[in-house]
Amino acid sequence: MNTSLLCAALLSIACHTSAALSQERTDAGPADDPFLWLEEIEAPRALAWARAENDKTLGVLQSDHRYRRSYEEALTILQAKDRIPYVSLGRRGLENFWQDDTHVRGVWRRTTLESYRSQDPRWETILDIDQLAVAENRNWVFKGGRCLPPEERLCLLSLSDGGKDAASIREFDRDAKAFVAGGFDFPEAKQSISWVDGDTVLVARDWGEGTLTQAGYPFVVKELKRAQPLTEAREIFRGQPTDVQTIPFVLRDTESQLHAVGAIRAISSFEHEYVLFDRNGPIKLNLPKKAAIVGVASGRLLVKLDEEWALPGNTSFSAGSMISYDLADWKHDPLRARPSLVFQPGPRQALSGVHRTKNLLILTVLDNVQSKAFVYKYDQGTWSATAIPLPDNANVSLSAASEQADQVMFTVSNYLTPTSLWYFDAQSNSLEALKTTPAQFDASHHVVEQLEAPSRDGTPIPYFLVRPKNTRFDGAIPTLLNGYGGFQVPLLPSYLGPAGRLWLEQGNAYVIANLRGGGEFGPRWHEAAQAATKQRTWDDFIAVAEDLIRRKVTSPRRLGVVGGSQGGLLVGAAITQRPELFNAAIIQVPLFDMLRFTKLGAGASWIAEYGDPAIPEQRAWIEAYSPYQKLVPGKPYPVPLILTSTKDDRVHPAHGRKAAARLAALGQPYFYYENIDGGHSAAANLIEYARQLALEYTYAFRRLCLE
């Protein structure tokens, strides 16, 4: 298992820009907020409030006659023994993390490709998290690991208390199937650790006072030797406390040869600065800030660009491109090496996935929110691309890649067709469907359409409508509208599974909106609704709702909205700006009080997305949409269902708590449920996830459907 901690860190963090720091700052929160006490996550009063709210919500929704059926059907689907066990392709076989009714916390296991091809693979257990939790009397949630190449025998495993982002990291021996006695062992923290060799790691974590950024992430990287106490680790790089965080950087090729060691300063969630450790001193790379090194393939260093880059000599690369350097030239002089183009997106395209195999590069490319996969081969100074003949009109995602051979796995999915797993061997040019998810609902009565809605400024906003074939277009179909629209993250087609069983089969509709701020069309689509222009995301979502009503697919009485995290903020903005359009709102682990978001959880890491409420000019545009402040007397809102988690140390549960408390103070009805475990996913296991789904769809039926 080579689960990268880097990708997750870079996708979910942001910070102050240097320009922002030079501006006048002010207090980010109102002094008269009566619900500040709910920001104390585990204070007895706040927890007692949350338990009382849970009791009220569960008392109503779980007593509804639809809840039990929804819960049992959701759990049956989630725990199905015949669902696809997704795997990695490593040196030691195919590895999978699996949860079901007997492995509630999960089991890490492995098999062979030959066995995996069978209907009932033979699995060898590596680590049983349920047994570990019992043995250690801990509430462990497995967060993956990073193994030492090339043998990949020793791994640094992340174990979280209840699903928090903060995790304990311990060294594990996959051959002995046991934690290494006296091995590397790091107490709970938000931390990033990379192997240099078998006795050396680079560590970014909380080293004591003054070593965390405002967002709560580390900015000091130290080198730690085996058997050395943390107190003796040697500092090798220090970022800035105004960064989001600093993480170690270790560059290897597919043969596990080490080519560079350094650090990455995450100046914001979208801006990075790479520093290499050289015998003559640190070297700051001259890459643009919105660039990311993604690895080495075919003797080339690969870099993804999220901004346009003009070089001397009339050479330029557009935003969303991938470029490469000759690795030997780059190592000899990283500041003067010249890159060449690998991939450049068209007007409606975006690079969605990058994997390397032993000799090749594999890319998946979005084209109008449909995706295709390509093999890229470097030969005689140029890259050539060959399409992989996977099914059309679907979302194609890279699932796994081998660095020991030219073999990859893809998932192919759309809203109504069960997900399939495909295996491609580039050496033999063979493609086979390995596994398919059994149908989880009857999709024969529904159809998918890709439509567009004109936003307030005239920009066409694409969305997918999954509706009954026999729609009468009289505004009567109960419809749930889902969106996200932030951080350059796309919402892509995927099999609706539980939603199909619990919602679509009842003759209802489901809509997925591809809003500006997301990543469906690359960096420019994101930048079009960022910071001062974030209102465009909310405008786009409202435009899709209005378009559904105009087409008479649904009506305000039958229309609900749903979204999580940034999507929860989206729903909050929609129901406070245009409450008359909606009759239901499912608000999952949301941002809500945007005037205090930088002071809650990891909120300061998202300033690049929203702006800084401590700067008057930026506070003005945030205050114009912050849902918490927009909940006002005398304005009826659709009765929302707000869900969050006590263990969410990314988006603080106070956002959801305070939204519910403010609605209560206004005399407005609402439902609120706070799961104790789960972290930012709000569910730590399949049982908790089934409960969440049952609560959501029971609520949706009560609000949108005829009795």
Summary of the structure (lengths in Angstrom):
residues: 707
radius of gyration: 24.9
end to end distance: 48.9
largest distance: 74.5
contacts: 2499
relative contact order: 0.12
helix: 25%
strand: 34%
